[in-house]
């Protein structure tokens, strides 16, 4: 990736960690406002990285839930 995407992705990772710890979703709009005021390119790259990472987190959580459910429905192996 280029420097814009690298920086945006790093920021997105940090914001996700912060939100997971604080439940402060407003932080996203505040950060987007700062980025948008200085660089539309950085703003778009950040929002893309954030959406991709959050979608991946949600998809992995769903997959884990499905795997757990599958494991619960399987019969134990014969002894």
Order of alpha helices (4+ residues) and beta strands (2+ residues): alpha-alpha-alpha
